[in-house]
Amino acid sequence: MTRHLSSLDFMQTFSAKLDVALRNLSLAQYPPDAHRTMRKFASSEVAQLLDVTEAYIRQISLKGKGPEPEVAANGRRLYSVEQILELRLLLAENGRKKWINPRRAEGEACQVIAVTNFKGGSSKTSTTIHLGHYLALKGYRVLAIDLDPQASLTALHGALEGFDPREGETFYSAIRFDDPVATETLIHKTHIAGFDVICAGLELTEFETAVALEMRNTGGTGFLLRVNQAIEQIADRYDVILMDSAPSLNFLTLSSLTAATGVLIPVPAHMLDVDSTAKFLELAGSYMQILADIGAPAQWDFAKFLITKFEPNDHPQANMMALMRQVFGNDLLLNMVIKSTAVADALTWKQSLYEVQRARFSAPKTYDRAIESINAANAEIEQLLWNAWGRQ
């Protein structure tokens, strides 16, 4: 006799089991009383971040100016992220280099970047976290907003003090139609100075139902402004706001595209990923047309494609990259992010490559290649920000 499996029992049983197992694992990695810290940076790394020579950093320290670094047993000088920022502001006061303090000046609007594509596995979260950490280390004030109910970006930060997705502390609380909360109450400081986060959880899916009800009741498109209105409340506190979208073109993603000043579309150089991106663009285009028709077109300072998970020695990928360059032209970033076990390992440890010491990897050259490609792509995106601000 055939035994029928209850779909409800199956889903509920393993949902509960996985939830307990993952929460226990998270607690083991980051107990409630644990205080997560950012690694310290050698003077050579600090010089690279500040775009000055290491000798100049040493000279400042010897003169008793700036923060006092930690001196390791081997004599290396180590600086915290907070000390790097202090040095940056000190150099900016001395006028040594224009834009050494890159924070936006009067007249420069906060850049709101949507990282989006509805193909899962395109590296949206990895792109967001690495870009966010890069910009924070460069001295920008950065906020990352997790718009994916799967909350991968949120999970990368371990146990955030005071955050419980079951208690209405996700971004949904700021964009819901009934009794929304102030956006600033949802911001969490992270262990990286200059990098804050607003978290996600399954309750973000409620936005889709709420929008459907709102449209049925009012027939309007006011929901498109919910994300923008929530961001406007705190935009003056940041230079860059990054939105990590869900792998779908739902109402929330559409609202984020309306709020964005710039768009990044990560695309692996594989046929299925590129084909999915084509469908994403077609569907997004139809929505953008609706916005234009009602007199509310989305205006962006830039929209760029970024090749991710690239394997230079893979001929099919090389051919696909050539096709993408032919089709996208200047709208495809020149730099690409290579596929690397170093990135995969770091994310498994709930860290970006910027958080992990090079010595932790068994093959440091793998780390070097990965961080080089990520830095190059992020520097190109940073230039897009400068172009939007009209900087020379």
N, C-alpha and C positions, 0 to 999 in steps of 0.2 A: 504494500500500500504506500502510495507517494505521500511523503510528509511535506506539508506546506509551511514555508517559512514566513512568519509574520514580519512584514517590512517595518512595522512600527517597533516591534520588539528589537529587531536587528539594529535599527538606527539609534534607538534610545539606549540600548545596552552598551554599544561600542562608543557612543558619544560620551556616556558617563564614565566608562573605563578610561578612554583616552584623556578626558578632562582631568581625572584624578592623577593619572600617570604623568601627564605633562606639567601639572601644577606641582607635583612632588619633585619632578626633575628641576623645575625652575627654582623651587625653594632650596634644593640642594646646591644649585649653582649660585643663587643669590638669596640667602636667608633674609628674613624680614629686618634683621638688625645689621645686615651687610651694607657697607658704604662703598659703592663702586667708584673707582678713581680712574683718571686718565693717566697714561704713561707719561714719563718725562722725556724731553727731547735734548739730544746732544747739541753742543754749540754749532756744529756743522749743519745740523738740520734747522736750527734757529736761523742761521745766516741765510739758508736757502729760502725759508719762509719769508724773511724780511727783505730778501734780495740785496743783501750787503755781504761783505766779506767776513769770514770767521775771525780774521785778525781785528776787524773793527769791533766786533762783539766783545772780544777779549779785552780790547783797549778800554771800552766803556766800563767793563767790570773792574779792571785794574785801577781806574780813576775813581772808583767808589760811586759811580753813577748807576742808576737803574737798579733792578732787583739783584739780590745776592743769590747766585745759583748754588745748587747742591754740588759738592765735589765728591765724586765717587772714589773708591779705593784706588782705581787705576789713573786717577787724576782728571778724568773727563768731567767737564762742567755740564750739569743737567738742569734744564729749565722746565717749569710747569707751563701749561697753556696760559694760565693767568699771568705769569711772568713774561711770556712772549708778548702778550697784549700790552703789558706795561712798557716793555721795551719799544714796541711799535709806536705807542703814543708819545714816548719820550723822543724818539727820532723824528716824529711828525712835528713836535714842538720846535725842534732844532731846524726844521725845514730842510733836512738833508736830502730828501727825495720826495717829489710830488706824488701824492696818492699812496704814500707808505701807510697812511691811515685811510683805508678804502671806503669807510662808511659814507653813505650817501650825504651829499651836501644839500643845502637849501635849494629847492627847485627840482631835486631829483626824486622821482616817485619810487616807492617800494616796488620791487619787481616780484611778481607773483607767478611762479612757474608751475605748470601742470605737467607732471611726468605720466604719460598715458599711452595705452595701447590695449586693445581687448584680447590680445593673445597672451595667455598665461606663460610664464617662463621666459619673458622677454627681457628680464633684468630691470624692471621698473623700480623695485625696492632697493636693489643694489645700487642702481644709478642714483636714486634719491639720497641714500645714506652716505655714499661716498662723495657726492657733490656737496651735501650739507656739511659734512665734516671738513672737507677741503676749504670751503668758504669760511667756516668758523675759524679754522687755523690761520687763514689769511687775514683775519681781523674783522670780518663782516658779522653783523647780528642776524642770525638765521633762525627761522621757525620752520619745522617740518610738520605738516598736517597729514595724518594717516587717514585716507578716505576709503581704505579697503577693509570690509568687515572681517576679512581673514586676519587682519592686524599684524602682518609680518614686520612692518616697520616698528610698531609698538613693541613686539616681542624682542626685537634686537636690543632694547634698552633694559632688559631684565626686569627686576622688581622695582618699579618706580614708586617712590614714597607717596602714599595717599591716593594711588590710582586703583580703582576697581571697576572693570568694565560692566559689572553687574549692578553698579550703583549710579548709572546715568552720568558717567564722567567722560564720555566720548564726545567727539565733535558733533554728534547728533543733537546733543543737548543745546547747542548754539544755533542749530538750523531748523529745529522742529517748529511747527506752526503754533502749537499750544505752549505758552509760558516758556519761551526760550531763555536760557541763562546767558549772562555776559560772557563773551568769548575769553576774556582774560582769566576767568575762574577755571578754565580748562587747561591752561598752559602749565607744563611741567618743566622745570629746570633739569638738565641732564648733567652728567659728570664732565661734560666738555663745555668750558666757558664759551658763551656766545652761541650755543646751540640748544634751542628749546624744542619741545615736541607737544603736539596735541594728539591724543591717542584715539584708537579705533576699537571697535568691538562689534559683535553681531547685531547690536541694536541699530547700527547704521542702515541695515536693510529695511528698517521701519520707514525710512525716508521715502522709499519707493511707493509703499502703500499710502503714506500720508499725502504724497503728491497726487496720486490717482484720485483720492477722495477730494482733495482740494480742487482739482481740475473739474471733477464732476459737479462740485457744488458751485464753483465760481466761473468755470470755463476760461479762466485766465492763465497766464504764463508767469505769474509772480514768483513761482517756485524757483525760476532760473536765477533770481537775485539773492536767494537765501545764503549761498556760500559767500557771495561778494559782500553782502551786508555784514556777515559775521566777521569776515577778514578786515573790513574797513574799520572795525572797532579797535583793532590792535596794530594796524599797518604802520602807524607812526613809530612803533617801537622796534621795527626791524628794517633791515636793508633788503633782505631776500626772504620770501616765503615759498616753500616747496610743498607741493601737493602730490602725494603718492596715491594714484587712482587705482580703483579696482580693475581687474581684467575683464571689463564689460563696459558697454556704452549705455549706462543706465541714467536715470534722472540725476543722480549725484555727480557722475562723471560729466554729464552735459552742463550741470551748474558750475562745476569747477572750470570747464573750458570757457564759460561766460565770464568768470571772475579773473581768469588768467591774463597776464600781460605778455607771457611767453609760453611756448609749448615745446616739450621735448618728447620725441617718440622713439624709444629704444626698439631696435629691430635686429634680431640675429640674422645672419646672412644665410638663411635656409629657405628653400622654396615655400614650405608650408607657412613659415613666419611672415614672409614677404606677401604671400597670397592673402593671409589673414589681415595684414596691415592694409592691403588694398581694399578689402571689404570694410574695415574699420573706417578708412577715409571716405568711402562711398556713403556709408551710413551717417557718419559725422557730418559730411557735406550736406546731406538732406536736412539734418537738424539745423545746421548753420543757415541754410536757405530760409527755413521757417522763421528764424530769428531776424534775418534781414528783411523778410516780408512784413514783419510786424514793427519794423523800424527800430530794432534793437540788435544790430549786428555786433558780433564779437570782434573786437579789435586787438591785435597782438603786435608787440614790438618785434617779435621773431617767432618762427616755428621751424624747428630743425629735427632731422632724423639722425639718430646715433646708432651705429653698428655695434652690437654687443656680442659677447661670447665668440669672438672671431678667432679662428685657427688659421694662421697664415699659410701653413703647408697643406691645407685642404683645398684641392683644386676646385671642387664644386662651389665651395664658399667663395673662393677668389673670383670665380665666374659670376656668382650672384652679386658680389660686391661691385664688380665692373658694371653689371646691369643697373644696380641701384645708383651708381654714380652717373650713368647715362640718363636715367630717368629723373632723379632728384636734383642733379646739378649742384649748385651752390647751397641748396637747402639740406644737403647731407654733410654733416660735420666731416672735416678732413681726417680727424683722428678717430680711431676706433678702440674699443675696449676688448682686449684679448681674453679668450677663455683661459682660466687659470685655476689650478687646484689651490693656490694661495688664497684666492678670493673665496672659494667654496669652504676652505678650512676656517677662515676668519669668520664667515657668516655662521658656521656651525658653532663657533665659540661665542656667538652673539656680539660680534665686533666687526668694525670696518678694518680695512688694511691700515688705516691711519692710527688705529688703536693698538695694533699688535707690534711688538718688538720684532725686528728683522731676525734676531737670533733665535726666535721661537720656531722658525721653519727649518726643517731638515735640509732643504735645498734653498738656501738664501737667494740664489740667482733666479729661482722661480718667483720669489717675492719681488725682486728687482724689476723683472720684466712686467709683472702685473701692475706695480705701483707706477712705473714709468708710463704705461698706456693710460692708466686712470688719471694721472696728473696731467697728461697732454690733453685728454678730452675735457677735463674740468677747466683747464686754463683757457681752452677755446670757448667754453661756455661762459667763463668769466668775462672774456672779451665781448661777448654778446651783451652782457649786462652793461659794460662800459659804453658800448655803442648806443644802447638804449638811453643811457644817461647823457650822451653827447660828450663823453670825455675823449681827450686826445691821448 
